[in-house]
Amino acid sequence: MEIGSPEWLALIESGAAAMGLSVSPSQARLFARHAEVLLDWNKATNLTAITTPEAVAVKHFLDALMPSRHIPSGSVTLDIGSGGGFPGIPLKIMDPSLSVTLIDTVRKKVSFLNYLIRVLGLQDISAHHIRAEALAMQHPMAGAFDVIVCRALTALDGFIRMARPLLKSDGLLIAMKGEISEKEIIAAEALIADGNDAGNIFIDVVHYTLPVLALPRRLYLIRPSGVPL
């Protein structure tokens, strides 16, 4: 199976369906183009250790789609540590109404992201070489985002600390991770509760399994404002 082959495209579509999501043939082709550019750039720039067609389809693209179930259409969305474009670019392809900002601290990765955005012809999406903490110091960006997402970037409390200044008061944080310890969850709850009513804090854990490879994954949905999920 090769990336972009009928078998690969069918894997994307059937895998998404198994997760309760719908991917159109045109969206699957955009994912294939993303994957092709990713692996081409990966020869010279360290973007991913995942390179086999099946693993790319499942671990990168199908996994990146799961947050889309929790992101309202039209959301102003930030992807922290986007790297190879995950999950931000697949989320944008899934819902073109999203306004997406990608940030990464590695300049070569941001160059890749900007090139990829042009190749895919995506609109209302941009990539920037900046840390989340520095972005929060730019006045228009403070409290600007409806949704902030990251994939396996840092501990939950570290993610919240980075992202909270950038989030709208009723916004949603989405952390894509594997299993974490109770200690990490308690640390996150304590950070969210700082200055708020601890009884109104919501961290919801969504368990799911990636199809084909049967890999367990989790989404941590965090409302720092205490608005129910």
N, CA, C and O of each residue as an XYZ file, in Angstrom:
916
protein
N       0.838     -1.203      0.000
C       0.000      0.000      0.000
C       0.873      1.254      0.000
O       1.809      1.373      0.790
N       0.557      2.171     -0.884
C       1.281      3.432     -0.952
C       0.367      4.580     -0.544
O      -0.852      4.515     -0.708
N       0.979      5.629     -0.010
C       0.208      6.819      0.331
C      -0.441      7.378     -0.931
O       0.217      7.551     -1.956
N      -1.724      7.653     -0.842
C      -2.462      8.174     -1.987
C      -3.076      7.110     -2.869
O      -3.859      7.428     -3.764
N      -2.734      5.843     -2.633
C      -3.319      4.755     -3.424
C      -4.784      4.576     -3.033
O      -5.204      5.046     -1.976
N      -5.568      3.897     -3.881
C      -6.967      3.639     -3.511
C      -7.096      2.939     -2.159
O      -8.022      3.214     -1.396
N      -6.155      2.026     -1.865
C      -6.206      1.315     -0.586
C      -5.968      2.268      0.580
O      -6.634      2.172      1.611
N      -5.022      3.186      0.417
C      -4.711      4.146      1.485
C      -5.886      5.085      1.710
O      -6.260      5.358      2.850
N      -6.466      5.577      0.626
C      -7.617      6.470      0.738
C      -8.799      5.750      1.382
O      -9.528      6.333      2.184
N      -8.984      4.478      1.025
C     -10.069      3.693      1.622
C      -9.838      3.488      3.113
O     -10.788      3.495      3.897
N      -8.575      3.306      3.509
C      -8.246      3.158      4.927
C      -8.621      4.419      5.700
O      -9.178      4.340      6.794
N      -8.315      5.573      5.131
C      -8.672      6.836      5.779
C     -10.189      6.936      5.944
O     -10.681      7.256      7.026
N     -10.925      6.662      4.869
C     -12.380      6.824      4.913
C     -13.039      5.797      5.832
O     -13.911      6.147      6.626
N     -12.630      4.543      5.730
C     -13.241      3.502      6.565
C     -12.808      3.645      8.020
O     -13.598      3.400      8.933
N     -11.551      4.041      8.238
C     -11.076      4.252      9.601
C     -11.814      5.383     10.288
O     -12.181      5.274     11.458
N     -12.031      6.463      9.565
C     -12.794      7.580     10.124
C     -14.217      7.145     10.447
O     -14.759      7.504     11.492
N     -14.822      6.371      9.551
C     -16.184      5.892      9.786
C     -16.254      5.034     11.045
O     -17.228      5.103     11.795
N     -15.221      4.227     11.274
C     -15.184      3.396     12.475
C     -15.103      4.234     13.741
O     -15.478      3.774     14.820
N     -14.612      5.473     13.612
C     -14.523      6.389     14.745
C     -15.739      7.310     14.826
O     -15.777      8.227     15.646
N     -16.729      7.060     13.973
C     -17.931      7.876     13.985
C     -17.796      9.182     13.245
O     -18.556     10.119     13.490
N     -16.824      9.260     12.329
C     -16.566     10.482     11.577
C     -16.731     10.215     10.085
O     -16.626      9.074      9.634
N     -16.986     11.258      9.335
C     -17.169     11.128      7.891
C     -16.104     11.931      7.156
O     -16.002     13.146      7.327
N     -15.316     11.249      6.344
C     -14.285     11.883      5.520
C     -14.671     11.689      4.061
O     -14.885     10.561      3.616
N     -14.758     12.778      3.323
C     -15.116     12.702      1.906
C     -13.900     12.287      1.079
O     -12.772     12.409      1.554
N     -14.101     11.803     -0.140
C     -12.963     11.470     -1.005
C     -12.028     12.657     -1.232
O     -10.811     12.478     -1.276
N     -12.573     13.859     -1.377
C     -11.711     15.029     -1.596
C     -10.890     15.344     -0.357
O      -9.732     15.747     -0.474
N     -11.465     15.169      0.828
C     -10.699     15.371      2.058
C      -9.604     14.320      2.191
O      -8.484     14.639      2.589
N      -9.919     13.073      1.862
C      -8.919     12.006      1.929
C      -7.755     12.295      0.988
O      -6.604     12.017      1.323
N      -8.046     12.849     -0.184
C      -6.966     13.182     -1.122
C      -6.084     14.304     -0.572
O      -4.871     14.294     -0.782
N      -6.679     15.268      0.129
C      -5.874     16.320      0.758
C      -4.992     15.741      1.858
O      -3.844     16.156      2.015
N      -5.520     14.785      2.618
C      -4.691     14.119      3.622
C      -3.512     13.409      2.953
O      -2.391     13.444      3.459
N      -3.772     12.770      1.823
C      -2.706     12.075      1.099
C      -1.633     13.054      0.642
O      -0.440     12.769      0.750
N      -2.053     14.203      0.133
C      -1.073     15.208     -0.306
C      -0.266     15.718      0.874
O       0.946     15.908      0.767
N      -0.934     15.941      2.007
C      -0.238     16.335      3.232
C       0.821     15.288      3.575
O       1.967     15.630      3.865
N       0.436     14.023      3.542
C       1.367     12.951      3.887
C       2.549     12.897      2.926
O       3.685     12.688      3.353
N       2.297     13.082      1.649
C       3.375     13.052      0.656
C       4.381     14.174      0.900
O       5.591     13.951      0.860
N       3.878     15.366      1.151
C       4.772     16.502      1.407
C       5.525     16.292      2.715
O       6.717     16.589      2.804
N       4.835     15.784      3.723
C       5.466     15.506      5.016
C       6.658     14.571      4.859
O       7.742     14.855      5.368
N       6.465     13.465      4.161
C       7.539     12.479      4.034
C       8.647     12.963      3.109
O       9.804     12.581      3.281
N       8.313     13.791      2.140
C       9.341     14.377      1.282
C      10.243     15.305      2.091
O      11.467     15.212      2.010
N       9.641     16.194      2.867
C      10.427     17.108      3.707
C      11.159     16.353      4.815
O      12.218     16.788      5.269
N      10.607     15.240      5.244
C      11.191     14.484      6.347
C      12.565     13.919      5.998
O      13.336     13.568      6.891
N      12.874     13.830      4.705
C      14.187     13.340      4.291
C      15.303     14.278      4.744
O      16.428     13.841      4.986
N      14.988     15.561      4.856
C      15.999     16.548      5.238
C      15.711     17.209      6.579
O      16.617     17.748      7.215
N      14.458     17.171      7.008
C      14.050     17.826      8.249
C      13.346     16.818      9.128
O      12.464     16.096      8.664
N      13.725     16.760     10.398
C      13.148     15.778     11.311
C      11.734     16.194     11.703
O      11.537     16.936     12.666
N      10.753     15.708     10.944
C       9.356     16.047     11.204
C       8.598     14.916     11.879
O       7.701     15.166     12.684
N       8.949     13.670     11.560
C       8.220     12.535     12.122
C       9.055     11.266     12.047
O       9.854     11.079     11.129
N       8.852     10.394     13.042
C       9.455      9.061     13.009
C       8.478      8.042     12.438
O       8.831      6.880     12.239
N       7.264      8.474     12.177
C       6.218      7.602     11.629
C       6.222      7.754     10.117
O       5.883      8.819      9.600
N       6.603      6.700      9.400
C       6.798      6.845      7.954
C       6.127      5.770      7.104
O       6.012      5.949      5.892
N       5.680      4.666      7.689
C       5.025      3.647      6.869
C       3.609      4.113      6.520
O       2.964      4.775      7.332
N       3.122      3.776      5.328
C       1.814      4.296      4.901
C       0.677      4.022      5.876
O      -0.122      4.913      6.163
N       0.598      2.796      6.388
C      -0.486      2.469      7.314
C      -0.373      3.276      8.601
O      -1.367      3.819      9.085
N       0.834      3.357      9.158
C       1.023      4.099     10.407
C       0.760      5.585     10.217
O       0.189      6.232     11.096
N       1.170      6.128      9.081
C       0.899      7.541      8.798
C      -0.606      7.791      8.767
O      -1.092      8.766      9.340
N      -1.337      6.908      8.097
C      -2.792      7.059      8.001
C      -3.449      7.018      9.372
O      -4.306      7.844      9.686
N      -3.040      6.047     10.186
C      -3.725      5.823     11.463
C      -3.205      6.749     12.559
O      -3.986      7.448     13.206
N      -1.879      6.756     12.771
C      -1.314      7.480     13.908
C      -1.295      8.993     13.708
O      -1.391      9.753     14.671
N      -1.171      9.421     12.466
C      -1.183     10.860     12.208
C      -2.588     11.358     11.870
O      -3.134     12.199     12.583
N      -3.169     10.850     10.799
C      -4.395     11.461     10.285
C      -5.648     11.046     11.049
O      -6.417     11.911     11.469
N      -5.872      9.757     11.240
C      -7.076      9.357     11.963
C      -7.049      9.872     13.399
O      -8.071     10.321     13.918
N      -5.899      9.810     14.033
C      -5.794     10.331     15.401
C      -6.082     11.831     15.439
O      -6.746     12.319     16.354
N      -5.580     12.559     14.438
C      -5.764     14.013     14.411
C      -7.218     14.419     14.231
O      -7.591     15.542     14.569
N      -8.045     13.522     13.702
C      -9.440     13.859     13.442
C     -10.314     13.818     14.688
O     -11.365     14.457     14.725
N      -9.896     13.076     15.704
C     -10.770     12.853     16.850
C     -11.215     14.149     17.538
O     -12.381     14.241     17.922
N     -10.352     15.149     17.712
C     -10.825     16.384     18.359
C     -11.933     17.098     17.600
O     -12.653     17.907     18.186
N     -12.087     16.813     16.299
C     -13.097     17.520     15.507
C     -14.504     17.304     16.051
O     -15.392     18.123     15.811
N     -14.715     16.222     16.771
C     -16.036     15.942     17.337
C     -16.396     16.928     18.442
O     -17.561     17.038     18.825
N     -15.404     17.639     18.951
C     -15.622     18.515     20.103
C     -15.365     19.990     19.788
O     -15.409     20.833     20.684
N     -15.097     20.299     18.524
C     -14.787     21.675     18.133
C     -15.946     22.233     17.318
O     -16.201     21.751     16.215
N     -16.654     23.232     17.828
C     -17.780     23.809     17.078
C     -17.314     24.466     15.781
O     -16.209     25.005     15.711
N     -18.152     24.418     14.772
C     -17.839     25.075     13.501
C     -17.577     26.558     13.732
O     -18.221     27.194     14.567
N     -16.628     27.091     12.985
C     -16.295     28.501     13.079
C     -15.384     28.865     14.228
O     -15.078     30.042     14.417
N     -14.938     27.881     15.005
C     -14.090     28.174     16.162
C     -12.743     28.749     15.742
O     -12.147     28.314     14.757
N     -12.277     29.731     16.501
C     -10.922     30.252     16.347
C     -10.022     29.310     17.135
O     -10.119     29.230     18.360
N      -9.149     28.600     16.434
C      -8.455     27.442     16.994
C      -6.946     27.614     16.924
O      -6.408     28.074     15.917
N      -6.267     27.239     18.005
C      -4.807     27.290     18.078
C      -4.267     25.883     18.289
O      -4.747     25.152     19.155
N      -3.267     25.506     17.497
C      -2.563     24.234     17.645
C      -1.157     24.551     18.130
O      -0.358     25.127     17.391
N      -0.850     24.179     19.371
C       0.458     24.456     19.966
C       1.393     23.283     19.696
O       1.053     22.136     19.986
N       2.575     23.570     19.141
C       3.532     22.518     18.820
C       3.077     21.678     17.653
O       3.087     20.448     17.719
N       2.674     22.344     16.578
C       2.032     21.659     15.453
C       2.962     20.708     14.715
O       2.503     19.701     14.177
N       4.263     21.001     14.676
C       5.225     20.076     14.071
C       4.937     19.766     12.619
O       5.096     20.626     11.753
N       4.510     18.531     12.346
C       4.179     18.111     10.986
C       2.790     18.514     10.537
O       2.316     18.077      9.488
N       2.128     19.362     11.346
C       0.795     19.840     10.991
C      -0.335     19.145     11.709
O      -1.499     19.279     11.330
N       0.007     18.389     12.765
C      -1.009     17.607     13.476
C      -1.247     18.142     14.880
O      -0.296     18.413     15.613
N      -2.504     18.294     15.255
C      -3.702     17.946     14.485
C      -4.286     19.092     13.648
O      -5.302     18.909     12.978
N      -3.652     20.273     13.681
C      -4.284     21.477     13.145
C      -4.709     21.421     11.690
O      -5.817     21.840     11.355
N      -3.841     20.908     10.813
C      -4.185     20.919      9.387
C      -5.289     19.912      9.058
O      -6.220     20.276      8.340
N      -5.238     18.665      9.545
C      -6.387     17.785      9.311
C      -7.695     18.331      9.887
O      -8.756     18.136      9.294
N      -7.630     19.008     11.029
C      -8.845     19.608     11.588
C      -9.394     20.678     10.656
O     -10.607     20.785     10.476
N      -8.508     21.469     10.065
C      -8.930     22.506      9.120
C      -9.543     21.875      7.869
O     -10.549     22.366      7.355
N      -8.948     20.806      7.385
C      -9.489     20.119      6.210
C     -10.865     19.533      6.523
O     -11.765     19.570      5.684
N     -11.023     18.997      7.722
C     -12.312     18.433      8.126
C     -13.396     19.498      8.218
O     -14.547     19.251      7.858
N     -13.027     20.690      8.705
C     -14.002     21.773      8.865
C     -13.379     23.077      8.385
O     -12.730     23.771      9.167
N     -13.564     23.422      7.115
C     -12.961     24.642      6.563
C     -13.420     25.923      7.241
O     -12.793     26.966      7.059
N     -14.513     25.871      8.030
C     -14.983     27.083      8.709
C     -14.098     27.472      9.883
O     -14.197     28.594     10.380
N     -13.233     26.569     10.336
C     -12.335     26.893     11.440
C     -11.315     27.936     11.007
O     -10.835     27.918      9.874
N     -10.989     28.844     11.919
C      -9.874     29.768     11.728
C      -8.720     29.236     12.562
O      -8.796     29.229     13.790
N      -7.651     28.790     11.910
C      -6.621     28.004     12.592
C      -5.278     28.726     12.598
O      -4.824     29.246     11.579
N      -4.658     28.742     13.773
C      -3.288     29.230     13.931
C      -2.426     28.069     14.404
O      -2.765     27.393     15.376
N      -1.314     27.839     13.721
C      -0.353     26.804     14.090
C       0.895     27.480     14.627
O       1.385     28.432     14.020
N       1.421     27.009     15.753
C       2.686     27.559     16.237
C       3.643     26.421     16.577
O       3.233     25.334     16.983
N       4.932     26.709     16.395
C       5.974     25.754     16.742
C       7.244     26.537     17.046
O       7.452     27.632     16.522
N       8.093     25.965     17.898
C       9.326     26.656     18.277
C      10.497     26.321     17.360
O      11.578     26.892     17.503
N      10.291     25.396     16.417
C      11.355     25.001     15.489
C      11.105     25.672     14.139
O      10.090     25.418     13.490
N      12.032     26.523     13.726
C      11.829     27.330     12.526
C      11.632     26.467     11.277
O      10.793     26.792     10.437
N      12.387     25.375     11.140
C      12.253     24.527      9.953
C      10.863     23.900      9.868
O      10.322     23.717      8.777
N      10.296     23.575     11.014
C       8.944     23.011     11.013
C       7.924     24.051     10.574
O       6.970     23.728      9.867
N       8.119     25.295     10.989
C       7.208     26.367     10.579
C       7.345     26.626      9.081
O       6.350     26.898      8.408
N       8.556     26.545      8.556
C       8.746     26.684      7.105
C       7.986     25.591      6.367
O       7.338     25.846      5.352
N       8.072     24.368      6.888
C       7.304     23.266      6.301
C       5.810     23.548      6.345
O       5.111     23.356      5.349
N       5.318     24.002      7.489
C       3.886     24.256      7.642
C       3.400     25.318      6.668
O       2.344     25.159      6.057
N       4.152     26.390      6.516
C       3.750     27.444      5.582
C       3.750     26.940      4.140
O       2.867     27.284      3.355
N       4.749     26.121      3.800
C       4.788     25.527      2.461
C       3.581     24.611      2.256
O       2.927     24.657      1.214
N       3.295     23.786      3.249
C       2.184     22.841      3.151
C       0.849     23.569      2.985
O       0.008     23.153      2.188
N       0.660     24.639      3.727
C      -0.576     25.422      3.610
C      -0.760     25.913      2.177
O      -1.866     25.879      1.639
N       0.338     26.372      1.560
C       0.258     26.851      0.168
C      -0.056     25.699     -0.788
O      -0.896     25.836     -1.677
N       0.616     24.578     -0.604
C       0.411     23.427     -1.492
C      -1.033     22.927     -1.433
O      -1.618     22.568     -2.455
N      -1.595     22.909     -0.233
C      -2.956     22.406     -0.059
C      -4.014     23.441     -0.421
O      -5.193     23.108     -0.541
N      -3.601     24.688     -0.594
C      -4.543     25.741     -0.963
C      -5.521     26.096      0.141
O      -6.663     26.465     -0.131
N      -5.075     25.985      1.396
C      -5.957     26.267      2.529
C      -6.023     27.761      2.810
O      -5.042     28.483      2.631
N      -7.189     28.214      3.252
C      -7.414     29.617      3.586
C      -7.715     29.753      5.078
O      -8.148     28.800      5.727
N      -7.479     30.952      5.609
C      -7.750     31.255      7.015
C      -7.017     30.291      7.943
O      -7.586     29.766      8.900
N      -5.745     30.073      7.636
C      -4.863     29.266      8.471
C      -3.460     29.814      8.293
O      -3.060     30.166      7.184
N      -2.701     29.887      9.400
C      -1.351     30.445      9.333
C      -0.452     29.722     10.319
O      -0.924     29.137     11.293
N       0.856     29.768     10.058
C       1.849     29.124     10.918
C       2.879     30.152     11.352
O       3.278     31.014     10.569
N       3.314     30.055     12.621
C       4.196     31.071     13.182
C       5.276     30.427     14.046
O       5.026     29.462     14.768
N       6.486     30.986     13.952
C       7.608     30.545     14.770
C       7.595     31.354     16.063
O       8.165     32.443     16.135
N       6.938     30.807     17.082
C       6.782     31.541     18.335
C       6.378     30.569     19.436
O       5.730     29.557     19.168
N       6.754     30.869     20.654
C       6.316     30.101     21.808
C       4.941     30.590     22.247
O       4.586     31.749     22.033
N       4.177     29.700     22.859
C       2.843     30.083     23.329
C       2.924     31.222     24.334
O       2.083     32.121     24.330
N       3.941     31.186     25.199
C       4.077     32.232     26.209
C       4.311     33.589     25.566
O       3.790     34.602     26.034
N       5.095     33.612     24.494
C       5.352     34.871     23.786
C       4.117     35.330     23.026
O       3.838     36.526     22.950
N       3.382     34.385     22.466
C       2.161     34.739     21.746
C       1.156     35.394     22.682
O       0.455     36.328     22.292
N       1.086     34.902     23.920
C       0.136     35.448     24.891
C       0.455     36.888     25.259
O      -0.419     37.615     25.731
N       1.700     37.309     25.047
C       2.096     38.677     25.370
C       1.723     39.657     24.266
O       1.818     40.869     24.455
N       1.300     39.145     23.119
C       0.843     40.006     22.032
C      -0.631     40.310     22.261
O      -1.468     39.409     22.210
N      -0.947     41.563     22.510
C      -2.276     41.963     22.990
C      -3.438     41.358     22.201
O      -4.373     40.853     22.823
N      -3.429     41.381     20.871
C      -4.597     40.837     20.153
C      -4.787     39.333     20.363
O      -5.882     38.811     20.158
N      -3.722     38.636     20.772
C      -3.800     37.191     20.906
C      -4.285     36.749     22.284
O      -4.803     35.640     22.419
N      -4.134     37.578     23.298
C      -4.559     37.211     24.651
C      -6.073     37.026     24.677
O      -6.823     37.930     24.307
N      -6.512     35.863     25.111
C      -7.936     35.572     25.177
C      -8.627     35.515     23.833
O      -9.821     35.798     23.734
N      -7.883     35.147     22.785
C      -8.433     35.230     21.421
C      -9.014     33.922     20.903
O      -9.732     33.931     19.903
N      -8.725     32.796     21.555
C      -9.036     31.497     20.949
C     -10.200     30.789     21.644
O     -10.296     30.755     22.871
N     -11.080     30.224     20.810
C     -12.186     29.406     21.318
C     -11.700     28.032     21.759
O     -12.167     27.486     22.759
N     -10.758     27.483     21.003
C     -10.248     26.133     21.248
C      -8.736     26.148     21.095
O      -8.205     26.727     20.147
N      -8.045     25.508     22.031
C      -6.593     25.330     21.923
C      -6.305     23.841     22.077
O      -6.752     23.206     23.032
N      -5.559     23.297     21.135
C      -5.300     21.864     21.104
C      -3.807     21.602     21.033
O      -3.059     22.382     20.443
N      -3.378     20.507     21.631
C      -1.989     20.067     21.462
C      -1.965     18.551     21.524
O      -2.848     17.921     22.106
N      -0.934     17.977     20.912
C      -0.803     16.521     20.885
C       0.497     16.128     21.558
O       1.583     16.435     21.067
N       0.374     15.433     22.707
C       1.526     14.860     23.412
C       2.652     15.870     23.595
O       3.824     15.546     23.405
N       2.289     17.094     23.964
C       3.285     18.160     24.044
C       3.964     18.218     25.400
O       5.191     18.291     25.477
N       3.177     18.185     26.475
C       3.708     18.357     27.812
C       2.688     17.829     28.803
O       1.621     17.360     28.406
N       3.006     17.900     30.097
C       2.039     17.510     31.121
C       0.826     18.435     31.071
O       0.916     19.565     30.589
N      -0.307     17.950     31.572
C      -1.536     18.729     31.500
C      -1.394     20.098     32.146
O      -1.848     21.096     31.586
N      -0.763     20.159     33.328
C      -0.648     21.461     33.989
C       0.246     22.406     33.191
O       0.001     23.612     33.166
N       1.278     21.872     32.542
C       2.125     22.705     31.695
C       1.369     23.233     30.488
O       1.538     24.390     30.103
N       0.532     22.383     29.887
C      -0.299     22.807     28.760
C      -1.267     23.904     29.189
O      -1.419     24.913     28.500
N      -1.918     23.702     30.325
C      -2.868     24.706     30.816
C      -2.163     26.028     31.088
O      -2.673     27.096     30.750
N      -0.999     25.948     31.695
C      -0.248     27.174     32.014
C       0.102     27.946     30.738
O       0.006     29.173     30.708
N       0.505     27.229     29.690
C       0.827     27.875     28.418
C      -0.403     28.439     27.727
O      -0.385     29.545     27.188
N      -1.477     27.645     27.756
C      -2.624     27.946     26.904
C      -3.650     28.875     27.528
O      -4.320     29.624     26.818
N      -3.779     28.837     28.830
C      -4.866     29.567     29.482
C      -4.893     31.058     29.153
O      -5.978     31.592     28.924
N      -3.745     31.766     29.116
C      -3.805     33.200     28.791
C      -4.312     33.482     27.377
O      -4.740     34.599     27.084
N      -4.266     32.490     26.511
C      -4.686     32.666     25.119
C      -6.142     32.280     24.884
O      -6.688     32.528     23.809
N      -6.767     31.674     25.887
C      -8.102     31.102     25.729
C      -9.188     32.110     26.104
O      -9.042     32.876     27.057
N     -10.284     32.094     25.332
C     -11.451     32.887     25.709
C     -12.018     32.373     27.034
O     -11.752     31.240     27.434
N     -12.793     33.211     27.702
C     -13.289     32.866     29.036
C     -14.128     31.590     29.040
O     -14.150     30.863     30.034
N     -14.814     31.318     27.941
C     -15.627     30.100     27.856
C     -15.015     29.081     26.902
O     -15.717     28.231     26.355
N     -13.704     29.172     26.708
C     -13.030     28.327     25.730
C     -12.763     26.914     26.218
O     -13.019     26.569     27.372
N     -12.238     26.105     25.301
C     -11.973     24.691     25.558
C     -10.525     24.359     25.228
O     -10.021     24.720     24.165
N      -9.862     23.668     26.151
C      -8.530     23.116     25.910
C      -8.672     21.629     25.602
O      -9.424     20.919     26.270
N      -7.948     21.163     24.589
C      -7.974     19.743     24.230
C      -6.541     19.223     24.206
O      -5.726     19.658     23.393
N      -6.245     18.291     25.103
C      -4.933     17.650     25.133
C      -5.074     16.228     24.607
O      -5.886     15.451     25.110
N      -4.283     15.892     23.594
C      -4.285     14.552     23.016
C      -3.116     13.784     23.628
O      -1.953     14.114     23.396
N      -3.440     12.758     24.414
C      -2.391     12.060     25.140
C      -2.729     10.577     25.267
O      -3.819     10.130     24.912
N      -1.767      9.844     25.779
C      -2.027      8.486     26.200
C      -2.499      8.512     27.644
O      -2.986      9.534     28.128
N      -2.354      7.405     28.318
C      -2.774      7.349     29.721
C      -1.833      8.196     30.568
O      -0.619      8.181     30.364
N      -2.401      8.937     31.523
C      -1.584      9.742     32.423
C      -1.918      9.363     33.859
O      -2.930      8.716     34.128
N      -1.055      9.774     34.768
C      -1.225      9.410     36.169
C      -2.275     10.289     36.843
O      -2.577     11.393     36.389
N      -2.822      9.766     37.938
C      -3.765     10.549     38.740
C      -3.085     11.808     39.274
O      -3.721     12.852     39.420
N      -1.796     11.702     39.563
C      -1.038     12.856     40.055
C      -1.045     13.986     39.028
O      -1.167     15.155     39.395
N      -0.913     13.643     37.737
C      -0.917     14.673     36.699
C      -2.286     15.342     36.594
O      -2.372     16.554     36.397
N      -3.345     14.563     36.724
C      -4.692     15.137     36.674
C      -4.929     16.045     37.870
O      -5.497     17.126     37.715
N      -4.504     15.629     39.061
C      -4.675     16.451     40.264
C      -3.929     17.771     40.120
O      -4.439     18.822     40.508
N      -2.713     17.716     39.557
C      -1.938     18.945     39.346
C      -2.656     19.880     38.387
O      -2.650     21.096     38.579
N      -3.277     19.315     37.351
C      -4.021     20.137     36.396
C      -5.243     20.762     37.052
O      -5.525     21.941     36.840
N      -5.969     19.983     37.845
C      -7.150     20.508     38.526
C      -6.778     21.624     39.494
O      -7.493     22.620     39.607
N      -5.658     21.453     40.192
C      -5.220     22.475     41.140
C      -4.886     23.771     40.423
O      -5.188     24.856     40.919
N      -4.264     23.662     39.260
C      -3.903     24.857     38.498
C      -5.151     25.563     37.984
O      -5.248     26.788     38.057
N      -6.105     24.796     37.467
C      -7.345     25.391     36.974
C      -8.105     26.061     38.106
O      -8.694     27.126     37.918
N      -8.094     25.433     39.301
C      -8.875     25.940     40.425
C      -8.320     27.235     40.992
O      -9.019     27.933     41.726
N      -7.105     27.564     40.674
C      -6.483     28.769     41.216
C      -7.303     30.000     40.836
O      -7.333     30.405     39.674
N      -7.962     30.583     41.823
C      -8.772     31.772     41.574
C     -10.180     31.463     41.130
O     -10.935     32.386     40.826
N     -10.566     30.192     41.081
C     -11.910     29.809     40.662
C     -12.547     28.913     41.716
O     -11.890     28.473     42.659
N     -13.835     28.654     41.539
C     -14.561     27.730     42.397
C     -14.207     26.311     41.986
O     -14.564     25.864     40.896
N     -13.503     25.605     42.864
C     -13.038     24.265     42.516
C     -14.192     23.313     42.219
O     -14.010     22.315     41.521
N     -15.379     23.615     42.743
C     -16.516     22.748     42.498
C     -17.068     22.855     41.095
O     -17.887     22.031     40.687
N     -16.634     23.854     40.351
C     -17.161     24.064     39.000
C     -16.116     23.803     37.916
O     -16.196     24.363     36.823
N     -15.154     22.968     38.218
C     -14.090     22.668     37.260
C     -14.407     21.355     36.554
O     -14.814     20.372     37.174
N     -14.207     21.369     35.239
C     -14.532     20.174     34.466
C     -13.326     19.720     33.645
O     -12.821     20.463     32.804
N     -12.877     18.502     33.896
C     -11.920     17.822     33.026
C     -12.585     16.510     32.622
O     -12.810     15.633     33.457
N     -12.891     16.389     31.360
C     -13.548     15.189     30.857
C     -12.537     14.383     30.052
O     -11.794     14.939     29.243
N     -12.512     13.089     30.275
C     -11.586     12.206     29.561
C     -12.376     11.371     28.559
O     -13.300     10.645     28.927
N     -12.003     11.485     27.296
C     -12.642     10.711     26.230
C     -11.692      9.592     25.813
O     -10.603      9.853     25.301
N     -12.101      8.366     26.031
C     -11.292      7.205     25.653
C     -11.695      6.758     24.247
O     -12.880      6.696     23.921
N     -10.710      6.454     23.431
C     -11.006      5.927     22.102
C      -9.865      5.029     21.649
O      -8.772      5.050     22.215
N     -10.140      4.248     20.627
C      -9.147      3.320     20.087
C      -8.952      3.603     18.611
O      -9.922      3.665     17.854
N      -7.717      3.772     18.200
C      -7.436      3.986     16.785
C      -7.692      2.691     16.020
O      -7.216      1.631     16.426
N      -8.436      2.764     14.920
C      -8.767      1.551     14.164
C      -7.535      0.928     13.521
O      -6.480      1.556     13.430
N      -7.683     -0.292     13.085
C      -6.655     -1.079     12.388
C      -5.533     -1.486     13.342
O      -5.266     -2.676     13.509
N      -4.876     -0.508     13.969
C      -3.756     -0.801     14.859
C      -4.195     -1.022     16.296
O      -3.392     -1.437     17.132
N      -5.462     -0.750     16.595
C      -6.046     -0.975     17.926
C      -5.239     -0.306     19.034
O      -4.945     -0.921     20.059
N      -4.888      0.949     18.821
C      -4.094      1.698     19.795
C      -5.008      2.546     20.674
O      -5.812      3.321     20.157
N      -4.895      2.407     22.013
C      -5.734      3.217     22.905
C      -5.230      4.656     22.971
O      -4.025      4.904     23.025
N      -6.160      5.587     22.967
C      -5.825      7.008     23.047
C      -6.839      7.706     23.946
O      -7.902      7.165     24.250
N      -6.484      8.925     24.366
C      -7.371      9.720     25.207
C      -7.332     11.180     24.786
O      -6.292     11.714     24.401
N      -8.503     11.809     24.873
C      -8.590     13.258     24.788
C      -8.929     13.773     26.176
O      -9.832     13.260     26.837
N      -8.200     14.788     26.611
C      -8.524     15.463     27.865
C      -9.149     16.803     27.507
O      -8.482     17.694     26.981
N     -10.443     16.933     27.801
C     -11.199     18.139     27.487
C     -11.290     18.975     28.756
O     -11.848     18.533     29.760
N     -10.742     20.175     28.707
C     -10.581     20.992     29.909
C     -11.284     22.327     29.727
O     -11.021     23.053     28.768
N     -12.182     22.644     30.655
C     -12.856     23.939     30.678
C     -12.354     24.710     31.900
O     -12.874     24.514     32.998
N     -11.361     25.578     31.736
C     -10.875     26.340     32.889
C     -11.942     27.215     33.521
O     -11.839     27.545     34.702
N     -12.964     27.599     32.767
C     -14.015     28.463     33.301
C     -15.023     27.701     34.141
O     -15.843     28.302     34.836
N     -14.961     26.362     34.076
C     -15.945     25.575     34.794
C     -17.254     25.423     34.066
O     -18.227     24.951     34.653
N     -17.314     25.811     32.790
C     -18.527     25.623     32.003
C     -18.667     24.136     31.697
O     -17.713     23.533     31.205
N     -19.820     23.519     31.969
C     -19.956     22.077     31.737
C     -19.679     21.706     30.292
O     -19.972     22.471     29.373
N     -19.109     20.516     30.102
C     -18.806     20.016     28.763
C     -20.048     19.389     28.154
O     -20.003     18.905     27.023
